[in-house]
Amino acid sequence: MRKIKNYNLYLVTGEEYSSNRTTLEIVTAAINAGVTIVQMREKKKSFEELKKLGAALKCVCRENNVLFIVNDDIFLAKAIDADGVHLGEEDIKKYPLNIAREILGDDKIIGVSTHSIEEALRVSPMPEVDYIAFGPLFYTKTKNYSIGINDVREVSLKSAKPVVFIGGIDLDNIDLVLARGAKNIAVIRAITEAEDVEGKVKLLKNKIKQYENKN
């Protein structure tokens, strides 16, 4: 069974936030520079387009021992044999976690989005859940709100599962998050909009590594 370990740089894709590179090109470059988890999150593609892209991304990830997660769609994740799925609140309403686990099987990863400390501590002990995402911490184009960083330390200490912090994180604020005990950082635009994808990944990864070495 593949599980989430700590001190990951987690890339969430988004072709609408990409400049001059395809999602496959960005993911390949990001993996080469040190990204350890990739989530395919493409809101403007059909199921068939996602299957094709997902198959290509999975190959790159598997070749490099990088976890490959599909956003939202349990059946797409199953169809392309992804390592797991990431589910938001609306997804769980459609497919409760016990059903999602039944469909995917015990060897796949299920991640869940949470947006408050109460929600995080309620969801994280659930047996079907392998990790939680917590955010958005800062303003981001993908959400119309942010929850701040006051609860980062408490969530990190009290969550029963690994926590991936997300939402507007970049080089100018990543230290604020890591210094409060965060061990896993997820980004979209910080990497996809970067002129130098490899360079940006290395800088973000080095920040995470610095805090890993302190612990």
Secondary structure, DSSP 8 states (H G I E B T S, - for coil): -----SS-EEEE--GGG-SSS-HHHHHHHHHHHT--EEEE--TTS-HHHHHHHHHHHHHHHHHTT-EEEEES-HHHHHHTT-SEEEE-HHHHHHS-HHHHHHHH-TTSEEEEEE-SHHHHHHHTT-TT-SEEEE---S--TT-S----STTHHHHHHH-SS-EEE-SS--TTTHHHHHTTT---EEESHHHHT-SSHHHHHHHHHHHHHHHHHH-
